[in-house]
Amino acid sequence: MFSRSSNAPPAARPKTARGAPGLSFIGAEVVISGDLTTNAQLHIEGRIDGHVRCGTLCQGATGIIAGDLVADEARIAGLVEGTVRARLLVIEASGRVTGDVAYETISIAAGARVDGRLARAAALEGDAGAAMLIATPTQGADAAAATLFSGEPTRIAAE
């Protein structure tokens, strides 16, 4: 009943401290000053004043990252004050990002706030100067629709 062996296959077992992914939790009462790097899953409810690099990030509504974020997968429900680079990115309704965002796949819930540019990145590996496509509205035949994306108030009248 309480043996050390597990019936779960090796891939399903959580990895231990010997360099393999696990889970690290930063509680709401914790403040970290400095960069944080791990290959593991990271759950942040507290504040990190520095850059974060991790395999998988789950940020709670009280979590704050005052620095850049690089992750393979990230779920943001708190505040990130810096650039975000993630292959799979989910920004919850309570999530706020003040900086540019580079992603391969993104989901932004209604109510979330992003103050920066969104860029779909073909390859996030390598240096920060990797080629990215940046989506911006164009002024064309439908200028009123393009103005909606500029953040300026727009008045649309029915004819």
N, CA and C atoms as an extended XYZ file, in Angstrom:
477
Properties=species:S:1:pos:R:3:atomname:S:1:resname:S:1:resid:I:1 pbc="F F F"
N         0.816       -1.195        0.000 N   MET     1
C         0.000        0.000        0.000 CA  MET     1
C         0.859        1.258        0.000 C   MET     1
N         1.900        1.326        0.836 N   PHE     2
C         2.759        2.503        0.905 CA  PHE     2
C         4.158        2.193        0.401 C   PHE     2
N         4.268        1.451       -0.665 N   SER     3
C         5.588        1.101       -1.184 CA  SER     3
C         6.181        2.273       -1.960 C   SER     3
N         7.476        2.220       -2.178 N   ARG     4
C         8.159        3.284       -2.907 CA  ARG     4
C         7.971        3.165       -4.414 C   ARG     4
N         7.638        2.007       -4.895 N   SER     5
C         7.463        1.850       -6.336 CA  SER     5
C         6.105        2.387       -6.755 C   SER     5
N         6.031        2.777       -8.004 N   SER     6
C         4.802        3.347       -8.538 CA  SER     6
C         4.331        2.507       -9.706 C   SER     6
N         3.030        2.370       -9.842 N   ASN     7
C         2.469        1.645      -10.971 CA  ASN     7
C         2.381        2.516      -12.210 C   ASN     7
N         2.583        3.796      -12.038 N   ALA     8
C         2.508        4.728      -13.168 CA  ALA     8
C         3.720        4.542      -14.066 C   ALA     8
N         3.540        4.697      -15.385 N   PRO     9
C         4.699        4.599      -16.277 CA  PRO     9
C         5.709        5.697      -15.964 C   PRO     9
N         6.994        5.472      -16.269 N   PRO    10
C         8.033        6.458      -15.927 CA  PRO    10
C         7.749        7.852      -16.457 C   PRO    10
N         7.155        7.987      -17.634 N   ALA    11
C         6.890        9.309      -18.201 CA  ALA    11
C         5.833       10.067      -17.416 C   ALA    11
N         4.942        9.353      -16.728 N   ALA    12
C         3.867       10.000      -15.984 CA  ALA    12
C         4.284       10.389      -14.573 C   ALA    12
N         5.393        9.837      -14.091 N   ARG    13
C         5.852       10.163      -12.743 CA  ARG    13
C         6.477       11.545      -12.711 C   ARG    13
N         6.241       12.316      -11.627 N   PRO    14
C         6.908       13.620      -11.531 CA  PRO    14
C         8.408       13.435      -11.359 C   PRO    14
N         9.175       14.305      -11.967 N   LYS    15
C        10.624       14.234      -11.874 CA  LYS    15
C        11.069       14.828      -10.541 C   LYS    15
N        12.237       14.419      -10.103 N   THR    16
C        12.750       14.889       -8.828 CA  THR    16
C        13.804       15.964       -9.024 C   THR    16
N        14.508       16.292       -7.962 N   ALA    17
C        15.430       17.428       -7.944 CA  ALA    17
C        16.634       17.283       -8.862 C   ALA    17
N        16.859       16.165       -9.454 N   ARG    18
C        18.061       15.969      -10.275 CA  ARG    18
C        17.911       16.539      -11.677 C   ARG    18
N        17.551       17.825      -11.795 N   GLY    19
C        17.569       18.529      -13.070 CA  GLY    19
C        16.358       18.315      -13.956 C   GLY    19
N        15.351       17.614      -13.507 N   ALA    20
C        14.193       17.346      -14.346 CA  ALA    20
C        13.010       18.203      -13.900 C   ALA    20
N        12.047       18.406      -14.807 N   PRO    21
C        10.912       19.271      -14.485 CA  PRO    21
C        10.130       18.814      -13.266 C   PRO    21
N         9.703       19.768      -12.471 N   GLY    22
C         8.864       19.563      -11.309 CA  GLY    22
C         7.907       20.726      -11.248 C   GLY    22
N         7.524       21.135      -10.059 N   LEU    23
C         6.648       22.280       -9.883 CA  LEU    23
C         7.204       23.159       -8.781 C   LEU    23
N         7.340       24.451       -9.066 N   SER    24
C         7.756       25.427       -8.068 CA  SER    24
C         6.620       26.412       -7.884 C   SER    24
N         6.317       26.737       -6.633 N   PHE    25
C         5.216       27.633       -6.310 CA  PHE    25
C         5.766       28.853       -5.582 C   PHE    25
N         5.442       30.055       -6.100 N   ILE    26
C         5.829       31.310       -5.464 CA  ILE    26
C         4.550       31.895       -4.867 C   ILE    26
N         4.429       31.839       -3.550 N   GLY    27
C         3.218       32.284       -2.861 CA  GLY    27
C         3.023       33.790       -2.893 C   GLY    27
N         1.801       34.222       -2.573 N   ALA    28
C         1.431       35.642       -2.622 CA  ALA    28
C         2.275       36.494       -1.674 C   ALA    28
N         2.824       35.900       -0.627 N   GLU    29
C         3.620       36.661        0.336 CA  GLU    29
C         5.091       36.773       -0.045 C   GLU    29
N         5.474       36.186       -1.178 N   VAL    30
C         6.876       36.138       -1.584 CA  VAL    30
C         7.192       37.236       -2.600 C   VAL    30
N         8.332       37.914       -2.397 N   VAL    31
C         8.861       38.881       -3.357 CA  VAL    31
C        10.276       38.435       -3.696 C   VAL    31
N        10.531       38.256       -4.992 N   ILE    32
C        11.857       37.857       -5.456 CA  ILE    32
C        12.451       39.009       -6.237 C   ILE    32
N        13.658       39.433       -5.851 N   SER    33
C        14.383       40.480       -6.583 CA  SER    33
C        15.523       39.812       -7.320 C   SER    33
N        15.367       39.676       -8.635 N   GLY    34
C        16.377       39.016       -9.454 CA  GLY    34
C        15.706       38.118      -10.467 C   GLY    34
N        16.510       37.621      -11.399 N   ASP    35
C        15.994       36.770      -12.460 CA  ASP    35
C        15.715       35.366      -11.939 C   ASP    35
N        14.736       34.710      -12.550 N   LEU    36
C        14.346       33.359      -12.159 CA  LEU    36
C        14.344       32.485      -13.405 C   LEU    36
N        15.118       31.399      -13.383 N   THR    37
C        15.216       30.497      -14.526 CA  THR    37
C        15.026       29.068      -14.057 C   THR    37
N        14.140       28.336      -14.743 N   THR    38
C        13.912       26.932      -14.453 CA  THR    38
C        13.313       26.261      -15.681 C   THR    38
N        13.550       24.963      -15.814 N   ASN    39
C        12.903       24.194      -16.874 CA  ASN    39
C        11.574       23.637      -16.393 C   ASN    39
N        11.301       23.813      -15.130 N   ALA    40
C        10.125       23.232      -14.502 CA  ALA    40
C         8.881       24.071      -14.720 C   ALA    40
N         7.776       23.562      -14.197 N   GLN    41
C         6.538       24.320      -14.140 CA  GLN    41
C         6.667       25.325      -13.005 C   GLN    41
N         6.125       26.501      -13.222 N   LEU    42
C         6.231       27.559      -12.236 CA  LEU    42
C         4.857       28.162      -12.019 C   LEU    42
N         4.429       28.232      -10.763 N   HIS    43
C         3.158       28.863      -10.421 CA  HIS    43
C         3.487       30.089       -9.571 C   HIS    43
N         3.047       31.268      -10.051 N   ILE    44
C         3.392       32.523       -9.378 CA  ILE    44
C         2.139       33.215       -8.871 C   ILE    44
N         2.095       33.427       -7.579 N   GLU    45
C         1.057       34.240       -6.944 CA  GLU    45
C         1.680       35.503       -6.347 C   GLU    45
N         3.001       35.494       -6.146 N   GLY    46
C         3.721       36.619       -5.554 CA  GLY    46
C         4.276       37.554       -6.609 C   GLY    46
N         5.354       38.263       -6.250 N   ARG    47
C         5.964       39.264       -7.134 CA  ARG    47
C         7.400       38.875       -7.454 C   ARG    47
N         7.762       39.020       -8.736 N   ILE    48
C         9.143       38.809       -9.168 CA  ILE    48
C         9.610       40.065       -9.864 C   ILE    48
N        10.637       40.707       -9.310 N   ASP    49
C        11.255       41.884       -9.916 CA  ASP    49
C        12.492       41.409      -10.668 C   ASP    49
N        12.278       40.940      -11.884 N   GLY    50
C        13.350       40.412      -12.701 CA  GLY    50
C        12.764       39.590      -13.834 C   GLY    50
N        13.628       39.077      -14.680 N   HIS    51
C        13.179       38.296      -15.829 CA  HIS    51
C        12.868       36.870      -15.400 C   HIS    51
N        11.871       36.262      -16.046 N   VAL    52
C        11.471       34.895      -15.747 CA  VAL    52
C        11.597       34.065      -17.013 C   VAL    52
N        12.263       32.922      -16.890 N   ARG    53
C        12.378       31.960      -17.985 CA  ARG    53
C        12.029       30.599      -17.405 C   ARG    53
N        10.989       29.949      -17.987 N   CYS    54
C        10.562       28.657      -17.460 CA  CYS    54
C         9.927       27.821      -18.561 C   CYS    54
N         9.686       26.551      -18.239 N   GLY    55
C         9.027       25.672      -19.188 CA  GLY    55
C         7.550       26.000      -19.298 C   GLY    55
N         6.856       25.958      -18.179 N   THR    56
C         5.422       26.236      -18.137 CA  THR    56
C         5.147       27.204      -17.001 C   THR    56
N         4.411       28.267      -17.299 N   LEU    57
C         4.067       29.260      -16.283 CA  LEU    57
C         2.565       29.280      -16.072 C   LEU    57
N         2.170       29.291      -14.815 N   CYS    58
C         0.782       29.532      -14.442 CA  CYS    58
C         0.821       30.686      -13.443 C   CYS    58
N         0.343       31.847      -13.859 N   GLN    59
C         0.371       33.025      -13.000 CA  GLN    59
C        -1.032       33.281      -12.471 C   GLN    59
N        -1.149       33.392      -11.156 N   GLY    60
C        -2.430       33.699      -10.541 CA  GLY    60
C        -2.761       35.175      -10.645 C   GLY    60
N        -3.974       35.529      -10.269 N   ALA    61
C        -4.452       36.908      -10.382 CA  ALA    61
C        -3.631       37.874       -9.526 C   ALA    61
N        -3.021       37.398       -8.444 N   THR    62
C        -2.220       38.275       -7.588 CA  THR    62
C        -0.753       38.320       -8.018 C   THR    62
N        -0.380       37.530       -9.006 N   GLY    63
C         1.009       37.454       -9.446 CA  GLY    63
C         1.443       38.671      -10.239 C   GLY    63
N         2.691       39.097      -10.003 N   ILE    64
C         3.278       40.235      -10.729 CA  ILE    64
C         4.676       39.838      -11.180 C   ILE    64
N         4.941       40.048      -12.464 N   ILE    65
C         6.289       39.873      -13.006 CA  ILE    65
C         6.707       41.224      -13.564 C   ILE    65
N         7.705       41.853      -12.927 N   ALA    66
C         8.234       43.135      -13.386 CA  ALA    66
C         9.530       42.840      -14.132 C   ALA    66
N         9.388       42.343      -15.348 N   GLY    67
C        10.513       41.950      -16.174 CA  GLY    67
C         9.996       41.140      -17.345 C   GLY    67
N        10.897       40.681      -18.185 N   ASP    68
C        10.506       39.913      -19.361 CA  ASP    68
C        10.181       38.475      -18.979 C   ASP    68
N         9.278       37.876      -19.757 N   LEU    69
C         8.860       36.494      -19.536 CA  LEU    69
C         9.116       35.681      -20.794 C   LEU    69
N         9.811       34.552      -20.658 N   VAL    70
C        10.015       33.609      -21.746 CA  VAL    70
C         9.595       32.242      -21.234 C   VAL    70
N         8.628       31.618      -21.943 N   ALA    71
C         8.135       30.307      -21.529 CA  ALA    71
C         7.672       29.528      -22.747 C   ALA    71
N         7.690       28.208      -22.619 N   ASP    72
C         7.144       27.385      -23.677 CA  ASP    72
C         5.620       27.525      -23.670 C   ASP    72
N         5.024       27.434      -22.483 N   GLU    73
C         3.589       27.644      -22.304 CA  GLU    73
C         3.393       28.608      -21.145 C   GLU    73
N         2.454       29.543      -21.298 N   ALA    74
C         2.192       30.511      -20.231 CA  ALA    74
C         0.705       30.804      -20.137 C   ALA    74
N         0.204       30.839      -18.908 N   ARG    75
C        -1.166       31.244      -18.615 CA  ARG    75
C        -1.050       32.436      -17.666 C   ARG    75
N        -1.470       33.618      -18.132 N   ILE    76
C        -1.300       34.861      -17.382 CA  ILE    76
C        -2.655       35.323      -16.858 C   ILE    76
N        -2.750       35.452      -15.538 N   ALA    77
C        -3.965       35.980      -14.923 CA  ALA    77
C        -3.662       37.213      -14.091 C   ALA    77
N        -2.386       37.529      -13.910 N   GLY    78
C        -1.964       38.698      -13.145 CA  GLY    78
C        -1.366       39.756      -14.054 C   GLY    78
N        -0.293       40.405      -13.584 N   LEU    79
C         0.346       41.506      -14.307 CA  LEU    79
C         1.744       41.110      -14.757 C   LEU    79
N         2.059       41.384      -16.019 N   VAL    80
C         3.424       41.252      -16.529 CA  VAL    80
C         3.819       42.604      -17.080 C   VAL    80
N         4.867       43.196      -16.504 N   GLU    81
C         5.389       44.484      -16.955 CA  GLU    81
C         6.689       44.236      -17.702 C   GLU    81
N         6.579       43.848      -18.967 N   GLY    82
C         7.734       43.529      -19.796 CA  GLY    82
C         7.274       42.734      -20.996 C   GLY    82
N         8.229       42.337      -21.819 N   THR    83
C         7.875       41.570      -23.005 CA  THR    83
C         7.559       40.129      -22.635 C   THR    83
N         6.681       39.513      -23.428 N   VAL    84
C         6.285       38.130      -23.215 CA  VAL    84
C         6.575       37.359      -24.492 C   VAL    84
N         7.285       36.228      -24.356 N   ARG    85
C         7.550       35.337      -25.482 CA  ARG    85
C         7.155       33.937      -25.054 C   ARG    85
N         6.163       33.359      -25.769 N   ALA    86
C         5.697       32.009      -25.427 CA  ALA    86
C         5.172       31.320      -26.668 C   ALA    86
N         5.374       30.020      -26.746 N   ARG    87
C         4.818       29.262      -27.864 CA  ARG    87
C         3.297       29.210      -27.747 C   ARG    87
N         2.804       28.817      -26.574 N   LEU    88
C         1.373       28.765      -26.308 CA  LEU    88
C         1.081       29.750      -25.191 C   LEU    88
N         0.254       30.757      -25.471 N   LEU    89
C        -0.017       31.816      -24.503 CA  LEU    89
C        -1.514       31.971      -24.294 C   LEU    89
N        -1.919       31.971      -23.024 N   VAL    90
C        -3.304       32.215      -22.654 CA  VAL    90
C        -3.308       33.398      -21.691 C   VAL    90
N        -4.058       34.447      -22.048 N   ILE    91
C        -4.197       35.597      -21.156 CA  ILE    91
C        -5.630       35.588      -20.642 C   ILE    91
N        -5.764       35.363      -19.345 N   GLU    92
C        -7.080       35.280      -18.710 CA  GLU    92
C        -7.733       36.657      -18.637 C   GLU    92
N        -9.004       36.706      -18.268 N   ALA    93
C        -9.750       37.968      -18.195 CA  ALA    93
C        -9.115       38.952      -17.226 C   ALA    93
N        -8.497       38.458      -16.161 N   SER    94
C        -7.856       39.339      -15.179 CA  SER    94
C        -6.403       39.652      -15.549 C   SER    94
N        -5.906       39.090      -16.637 N   GLY    95
C        -4.516       39.264      -17.044 CA  GLY    95
C        -4.249       40.623      -17.668 C   GLY    95
N        -3.041       41.162      -17.375 N   ARG    96
C        -2.606       42.438      -17.953 CA  ARG    96
C        -1.144       42.310      -18.364 C   ARG    96
N        -0.850       42.749      -19.572 N   VAL    97
C         0.526       42.746      -20.070 CA  VAL    97
C         0.832       44.152      -20.550 C   VAL    97
N         1.904       44.746      -20.020 N   THR    98
C         2.357       46.052      -20.497 CA  THR    98
C         3.711       45.842      -21.160 C   THR    98
N         3.651       45.448      -22.415 N   GLY    99
C         4.846       45.175      -23.194 CA  GLY    99
C         4.466       44.383      -24.423 C   GLY    99
N         5.412       44.198      -25.306 N   ASP   100
C         5.157       43.468      -26.539 CA  ASP   100
C         5.016       41.975      -26.255 C   ASP   100
N         4.227       41.296      -27.100 N   VAL   101
C         3.931       39.880      -26.923 CA  VAL   101
C         4.272       39.140      -28.211 C   VAL   101
N         5.101       38.099      -28.119 N   ALA   102
C         5.423       37.231      -29.249 CA  ALA   102
C         4.931       35.830      -28.902 C   ALA   102
N         4.254       35.178      -29.841 N   TYR   103
C         3.601       33.907      -29.568 CA  TYR   103
C         3.504       33.086      -30.842 C   TYR   103
N         3.234       31.792      -30.698 N   GLU   104
C         2.863       30.951      -31.823 CA  GLU   104
C         1.354       30.734      -31.818 C   GLU   104
N         0.789       30.457      -30.637 N   THR   105
C        -0.651       30.288      -30.465 CA  THR   105
C        -1.064       31.132      -29.273 C   THR   105
N        -2.156       31.905      -29.430 N   ILE   106
C        -2.573       32.806      -28.358 CA  ILE   106
C        -4.073       32.733      -28.151 C   ILE   106
N        -4.477       32.910      -26.899 N   SER   107
C        -5.882       33.024      -26.541 CA  SER   107
C        -5.985       34.175      -25.547 C   SER   107
N        -6.836       35.151      -25.865 N   ILE   108
C        -7.011       36.306      -24.994 CA  ILE   108
C        -8.475       36.372      -24.585 C   ILE   108
N        -8.737       36.255      -23.295 N   ALA   109
C       -10.109       36.286      -22.789 CA  ALA   109
C       -10.659       37.705      -22.797 C   ALA   109
N       -11.966       37.806      -22.921 N   ALA   110
C       -12.619       39.115      -22.849 CA  ALA   110
C       -12.320       39.742      -21.497 C   ALA   110
N       -11.900       41.000      -21.514 N   GLY   111
C       -11.552       41.708      -20.287 CA  GLY   111
C       -10.054       41.783      -20.047 C   GLY   111
N        -9.277       40.934      -20.712 N   ALA   112
C        -7.817       40.991      -20.576 CA  ALA   112
C        -7.308       42.281      -21.203 C   ALA   112
N        -6.116       42.711      -20.780 N   ARG   113
C        -5.566       43.966      -21.287 CA  ARG   113
C        -4.124       43.762      -21.726 C   ARG   113
N        -3.830       44.157      -22.969 N   VAL   114
C        -2.473       44.096      -23.494 CA  VAL   114
C        -2.120       45.478      -24.007 C   VAL   114
N        -1.135       46.126      -23.373 N   ASP   115
C        -0.647       47.431      -23.802 CA  ASP   115
C         0.711       47.228      -24.457 C   ASP   115
N         0.681       46.854      -25.726 N   GLY   116
C         1.893       46.578      -26.481 CA  GLY   116
C         1.509       45.951      -27.803 C   GLY   116
N         2.512       45.564      -28.568 N   ARG   117
C         2.271       44.963      -29.875 CA  ARG   117
C         2.178       43.451      -29.744 C   ARG   117
N         1.293       42.849      -30.538 N   LEU   118
C         1.186       41.400      -30.625 CA  LEU   118
C         1.907       40.958      -31.889 C   LEU   118
N         2.753       39.939      -31.787 N   ALA   119
C         3.491       39.450      -32.942 CA  ALA   119
C         3.488       37.937      -32.939 C   ALA   119
N         3.065       37.370      -34.046 N   ARG   120
C         3.145       35.924      -34.188 CA  ARG   120
C         4.550       35.579      -34.648 C   ARG   120
N         5.236       34.798      -33.873 N   ALA   121
C         6.626       34.455      -34.173 CA  ALA   121
C         6.690       33.053      -34.751 C   ALA   121
N         7.354       32.905      -35.887 N   ALA   122
C         7.511       31.594      -36.501 CA  ALA   122
C         8.491       30.752      -35.696 C   ALA   122
N         9.534       31.368      -35.189 N   ALA   123
C        10.528       30.652      -34.394 CA  ALA   123
C        10.924       31.522      -33.218 C   ALA   123
N        10.704       31.011      -32.012 N   LEU   124
C        11.065       31.778      -30.821 CA  LEU   124
C        12.435       31.395      -30.288 C   LEU   124
N        13.086       30.451      -30.922 N   GLU   125
C        14.415       30.043      -30.484 CA  GLU   125
C        15.446       31.055      -30.957 C   GLU   125
N        16.573       31.090      -30.317 N   GLY   126
C        17.665       31.960      -30.767 CA  GLY   126
C        17.620       33.329      -30.135 C   GLY   126
N        18.187       34.306      -30.852 N   ASP   127
C        18.328       35.639      -30.280 CA  ASP   127
C        17.021       36.409      -30.318 C   ASP   127
N        17.001       37.504      -29.599 N   ALA   128
C        15.799       38.334      -29.499 CA  ALA   128
C        15.475       39.026      -30.813 C   ALA   128
N        16.395       39.054      -31.768 N   GLY   129
C        16.176       39.723      -33.038 CA  GLY   129
C        15.583       38.816      -34.105 C   GLY   129
N        14.995       37.679      -33.697 N   ALA   130
C        14.413       36.753      -34.668 CA  ALA   130
C        13.300       37.448      -35.445 C   ALA   130
N        13.144       37.056      -36.700 N   ALA   131
C        12.133       37.672      -37.558 CA  ALA   131
C        10.742       37.390      -37.030 C   ALA   131
N         9.893       38.420      -36.999 N   MET   132
C         8.528       38.285      -36.533 CA  MET   132
C         7.608       39.010      -37.496 C   MET   132
N         6.395       38.531      -37.586 N   LEU   133
C         5.366       39.224      -38.338 CA  LEU   133
C         4.559       40.037      -37.348 C   LEU   133
N         4.386       41.310      -37.615 N   ILE   134
C         3.641       42.174      -36.712 CA  ILE   134
C         2.361       42.594      -37.402 C   ILE   134
N         1.226       42.300      -36.752 N   ALA   135
C        -0.076       42.642      -37.320 CA  ALA   135
C        -0.439       44.059      -36.918 C   ALA   135
N        -0.688       44.907      -37.903 N   THR   136
C        -1.117       46.269      -37.635 CA  THR   136
C        -2.277       46.607      -38.562 C   THR   136
N        -3.207       47.419      -38.119 N   PRO   137
C        -4.323       47.791      -38.989 CA  PRO   137
C        -3.835       48.684      -40.128 C   PRO   137
N        -4.502       48.596      -41.257 N   THR   138
C        -4.146       49.419      -42.406 CA  THR   138
C        -5.265       50.405      -42.691 C   THR   138
N        -4.904       51.546      -43.242 N   GLN   139
C        -5.892       52.537      -43.653 CA  GLN   139
C        -6.257       52.239      -45.096 C   GLN   139
N        -7.464       51.800      -45.315 N   GLY   140
C        -7.891       51.468      -46.665 CA  GLY   140
C        -9.314       51.935      -46.867 C   GLY   140
N       -10.067       51.150      -47.601 N   ALA   141
C       -11.449       51.505      -47.898 CA  ALA   141
C       -12.289       51.587      -46.635 C   ALA   141
N       -11.964       50.779      -45.647 N   ASP   142
C       -12.755       50.781      -44.423 CA  ASP   142
C       -11.951       51.438      -43.300 C   ASP   142
N       -11.732       52.728      -43.388 N   ALA   143
C       -10.911       53.462      -42.419 CA  ALA   143
C       -11.543       53.457      -41.033 C   ALA   143
N       -12.855       53.454      -40.940 N   ALA   144
C       -13.516       53.453      -39.627 CA  ALA   144
C       -13.196       52.177      -38.870 C   ALA   144
N       -13.198       51.035      -39.553 N   ALA   145
C       -12.878       49.769      -38.898 CA  ALA   145
C       -11.421       49.756      -38.448 C   ALA   145
N       -10.523       50.288      -39.255 N   ALA   146
C        -9.117       50.331      -38.877 CA  ALA   146
C        -8.905       51.236      -37.675 C   ALA   146
N        -9.682       52.314      -37.578 N   THR   147
C        -9.549       53.233      -36.456 CA  THR   147
C        -9.974       52.571      -35.157 C   THR   147
N       -10.872       51.599      -35.214 N   LEU   148
C       -11.292       50.885      -34.016 CA  LEU   148
C       -10.117       50.223      -33.316 C   LEU   148
N        -9.114       49.795      -34.097 N   PHE   149
C        -7.960       49.119      -33.538 CA  PHE   149
C        -6.895       50.076      -33.036 C   PHE   149
N        -7.017       51.360      -33.303 N   SER   150
C        -5.978       52.310      -32.938 CA  SER   150
C        -6.082       52.757      -31.485 C   SER   150
N        -7.209       52.453      -30.840 N   GLY   151
C        -7.387       52.871      -29.460 CA  GLY   151
C        -8.006       54.244      -29.345 C   GLY   151
N        -8.237       54.921      -30.478 N   GLU   152
C        -8.846       56.243      -30.457 CA  GLU   152
C       -10.360       56.090      -30.547 C   GLU   152
N       -11.127       57.003      -29.930 N   PRO   153
C       -12.578       56.912      -30.011 CA  PRO   153
C       -13.038       57.023      -31.455 C   PRO   153
N       -13.999       56.213      -31.805 N   THR   154
C       -14.522       56.186      -33.165 CA  THR   154
C       -16.032       56.314      -33.106 C   THR   154
N       -16.575       57.131      -33.987 N   ARG   155
C       -18.012       57.296      -34.064 CA  ARG   155
C       -18.454       56.740      -35.394 C   ARG   155
N       -19.349       55.753      -35.346 N   ILE   156
C       -19.853       55.159      -36.572 CA  ILE   156
C       -21.330       55.484      -36.657 C   ILE   156
N       -21.718       56.144      -37.752 N   ALA   157
C       -23.108       56.553      -37.920 CA  ALA   157
C       -23.753       55.695      -38.986 C   ALA   157
N       -24.998       55.317      -38.741 N   ALA   158
C       -25.746       54.559      -39.735 CA  ALA   158
C       -26.255       55.513      -40.802 C   ALA   158
N       -26.175       55.082      -42.051 N   GLU   159
C       -26.632       55.940      -43.146 CA  GLU   159
C       -27.969       55.521      -43.652 C   GLU   159
